[in-house]
Amino acid sequence: MFRRLFRSGSRVTSGWTGRAPSLASLSAELDGGSADGTHRYMHFHRYFHQRAPKWLRSHRRYFRSDNRGFGEDAFHAMWFAVLFDRRPKRLLEIGVYRGQILSLWALIARELGYSTEVVGVSPFSSVGDRVSVYKSIDYQKDVLQHFAHWNLSSPTLHRTLSTAPAAVDLIRGGEWDIVYVDGNHDYDVVREDLKNAVAGLRPGGIVVADDAALRLKYSPPPFAFQGHPGPSDGVRDLSEEGVVKLVTFVGHNVILSKK
C-alpha cells in the first residue's frame, strides 16, 4: 500500500531531494514490515532524529516549544512517509488544536513540490472532553498565525462541532484522501467521527485515528503514550463490526481503511 513510489537509489524529482532508501524503510514498516508495534514506532522515532530533513525537525521543534502542539516526534516521520508515498490532494483534520498537523501537511506538500488542500473541522475553543482540558485562546486565529509563520497558504477552517449536521455532511461528502480524527475523545463521539470519516473517503483513502492504540500489540517506550479508551475502543469495535480495516499503526496513530 505504501511502497509504490520507492525504488532503491531513487530521488524525489521536485522539492526535497533526500535519498529514498531511508524513506523506503519507513514505507516497509507502514506496510507491516514488523508485527511488533514497539519496533515499528522506534523505527520512525530514529528516522526523525537521525535522517529526517532539517525543515521537518524544525517544524516539530516549533510546535513542541511553548506548548503549541502535542504528539510525538515519530509522528512527523510517519506523516512524511505517508504524504511522500501517497501525494494526497484533499486532507481533513477533525479536531484541530493549534495547527500542527494541518501546517505539517501543507509544509510537506510544499517541500515535495505538489499542491494539496488542507481542511479543518473544529470548535476552535476551549471546549474539552473527559480526558482533555484546553486553555482559553482564539484557536482559529492561532492556527492562522502559525501558518503565516511558515509562509503557508491559509487552510480552510470550519468552526463547528464535528457532530453538527453541516459538519457531518462535509465529512461524509468530502471525497477525502486522508482524514485525521483527533477531536472529542469520548467513545460515542469518536465512534461517529470515525464512521463519518470512513464514509467520506475516496477509493484508496485512509483514516488516521489519534490516541487509539490501547487495544493493539504495542508497549510504548517511556517517552510515548499508548492512547485513550474512547478512540481505542472505537477503533476496535468498528474493526470487529467490519466498518473499518486496520492497515497499520505508529504508536497511538492508527491507520484505517474502508472495509
N, C-alpha and C positions, 0 to 999 in steps of 0.2 A: 504493500500500500504506500509506503513512504520512500521506496528505493529508486523509483523510476528515473530520477534525474541524476543519479550518482554514477560516475564512471571513474575508475582508478586513474589518477593523474589529471582529471579534467578540471577546468576552472570555470567560475561564473563568468559569463560573457559580458555582463554590464554591471556597473556599480561595484560592489565589493568583490575582490578577486583573490580570496583565500583559497588554499588548496582543498580540493573536495574530499580526499580520503578521510580527514578528520571528521568532517560532517557526515560522511558515509557511515562511519561507525555509529554516529548518533541515529542515523536512519535505520540501521540494522537493529538497534535497541528498540526503536519505536515499532519496528516490525516484529517484535517478540524475540529478539536475539537472546534474551535471557529470561527465564521464567521467574527469576528472583527479583522482586521489585526493589529490594535494597541495592542490589548490584546495579540495576538499571539507573536508579537515582544517582548513585555515586559516579556513574559514567558521565552523566550530564553535569553534575557538580564539578568534576575535574575538568571537563571541557571548558566550562565557563571560566575557571581560574587559570587554566594553562594554555588554552588555544583560541578562545573567543576573540573576535576583533575588538579593538580598543573602544570603539563607539558603543558596542553592546555593553561592555563593562561600565563605561561612563554613565550610560542611561540608568543602569541598575544602581550605581552608587548615588546618583542624583535622587532617585526616589527612596532609597534606603535612608538617606540623610533627612533630618528634621521630620521624621515620621511621615514622609509623603506617600509611602506605599508599603504594603505588606508583601507577602510572598517570600520566595527563596531564590537564591542565585541560580539553582539548576533550572528553574522555570524559564529564565531568559534564554538559556541554551535550548530548552525544549521548543519554545516558540520560534527561535531562529531556524531550527531544523525543520519544523512543520511548514513555516512560510517559505523557506528556501525550496522545499520539495514540491509543495502544492501550488504556490503562487495564487492564493485565493483573491478573488475580486471583491467579494462582499462579506464583511465580518461584523458580527454583532456581539456586544457585551451586555449581558443582563446583570445589573447591579454594579454601577461604576462608583469607585471610591474617589480617587484624586487623579485618575487618568493614566496610571502607569501602564496598563495593558493596552488601552486604546492608542496611546502615543508610541508604545513599543511596536505595535503592528505597523503604524504609519512610518516609523523610522526604519524598520527592517525593509519594508517595501521600497522606500526611497533609496536605501543603500543597495538594494538588489536591482534597482532600475526599472521598476514596474509600478503602475498605478493601482490603487485599491481604494475602496470606500469603507470607512470605519464608522460604526453607528453605536450609540449607547442608549440604553433604556434604564432609567434610574430616577428615584425621587429627588436626588441631589440635595438631601437634607440630612439631619442627624437622626432620622428615624432608624431604629435598630431592630433586633430580634432577640431570641432567647440567649444567644451567645455573643452578641455584638453590641457595643456602645460606641457612639461616634461623637466627636466634638462638634460644636455648633459653628459652622462657617458656610459661606456660599460655595458649595461644592461645584456647581456648574461654572461659575466664574473661575474657580481654582483650576479646574481641568483646562479651560481655555488658556489660562496663563501658562500652564506647563507646556501646552502645545506651542505657544508663542516662544517660550524659552528654547525649544528645539527647532524653531523655524519650520514648523509643520503646519499644513493647512488645517483649519479648524474641522473637527469632526461634526457629524450630525448627532445632536443630542435631543432625546425626548424625555422631558421632565414629567415622569409619571410612574406609578407603581406598575410592576410587570403584570399584575393581575387585573388591571383596568381593561375594560373591553377594547379600547383603541389599541392598547399595547399588545394585547393578545392577538388582535388582527394583524398588527405589524409583525410580530414574531412569527406567527404561523404562515403568513403570506409573503415573507421576505425573500424567498429563494436564496438562502444564505449558504456560503461555502463553509463558514465556521461560525458557531455560536458558543460563546464562553459564558457559562452560567455561574455567577458569583453574587447573587442577590440575597434575598432573605433566606436564612439557613434553617428555618422551621420546616419540618417534614412536609406538611400539606402544601406549602408554598413552593418549595424547591421541586417537589414531585411534579406539580403543574408546570413550572418553568421548564423542566426537562422534557416533559411531553410536548409542550408547545414548541420548544426549540427543535426537537427531532422532526416534528411535523413541518417545520419551516425550512428544512434543509433542501438544497439542490441534490440531485443524484450524485453520490460520492462524497457528500459533505459530512462534516464531523461536528459533534458537540464535545466541548471540554467542560467537565464538571469540577469545580474547585472544592477543596475540603472534603473529599469523597472517598477516602481510601481506608476507612476503619475496618471494612469487611473484606479487604483484599490481603494477599500474601505480601506484606510489607512491614518491616521493622525499621522505623526511621532512625537515622543517627541522632545524637543528642541535640544537634542544632536544627533539626527539621521537625515537622508536625504531620501527624497522620490524618487529621480531619475532624469533622464534627458528625454527630449521629444523624442529623436530618439529611444532609446531602449523601452520606454514605448509605443510609437505609433506602433513600430514594433510588440511587443507582442500583443497589442490589435488587430491590423489589421490581423495578421496571425491567431489569435484565431477566429476572425469573419469569415475568409475565410476557416476555417476548416483544416488548415495546422497543428496547434498545439492545445493541450488541456491544459488549466490551471489546474494544480494539487493543488498548494497552494503557499503561499509566506511568507517570513520572511523579514520584512522591504522591501527594494528595491531589494532583491534577489527573483526572481520569478521562481518557479519550473514548468516546462512544460513537457508534454509527446507527443508522436506522436498521432495524432488524430485517 
